[in-house]
Amino acid sequence: MQLLAEPIETALQLLHDRISYLEATIAQLKEENAALAATQAHLIENQEIQLQLIKQLREAAKREPQPIQKDRAEVLMVLIAANGGKMLAKDARQKMHLSKQLFSMLLATMGECIETKPLYSDNRKKVLILKTS
């Protein structure tokens, strides 16, 4: 009997140690899982904020043109009409004394009135064409 008691006790001690190790591992994994869940919730919140900001930017981009932009749009349409309905963008920009950036912003607000196409003989140059209704 004494011969069996010692190996059984050793085996029980090994099993007890193994169970303690596994319980500690489970507790650690639960903590890590909770931390990951918190991080995920934070990331989801950040994504929602980003989507709201993107929506606000899109709405801001769709705003009506300012009065000076409306005036410049009218001047540009008259200028193009006076040139037969077509005109090089560079020439129009220079005649209106606008910077490239301001002219580009003006064209962006006039998408429904003016069409921009590359010049057939030189694709680097752009032609402004009045759209017919």
C-alpha positions, 0 to 999 in steps of 0.5 A: 500500500505504501508503494502505491500511495507515494506515486498516487500522491505525486500524480495528484500533486502534478494534476493539482499544479496543472489545474492551477496553471490552467486556471491562471491561464484562463484568468489571464485570457479573460483579462486579455479578452476584456481589454480587446473588447474595450479596444474594439469598442473604442475603435468602433466609436472612433469609426462612428466619429469619422463617419460623422466628420466625413458626412459633415465634410460632404455636406459642406462641399455641397453648399451653395456657391458664395455671391462672388462665385455666382458673379464669377460664374456668370462672367465666365459663362458670358465669356465662353458664350462670346467665344462661340460656346468653347474656350481654352480654360487657360485663356478664360482664367487669364482673362478673368485674372484668377489664380489656378486654385480659384479658377478650379474652385469656380469650375467645381461649382459650375458642373451643371453649366460647363463641361471640361474636356481635353483639347483634341490636339493637346490633351494637357490643355482643357477646353470649356464648353457651355452645356446646352439645356 
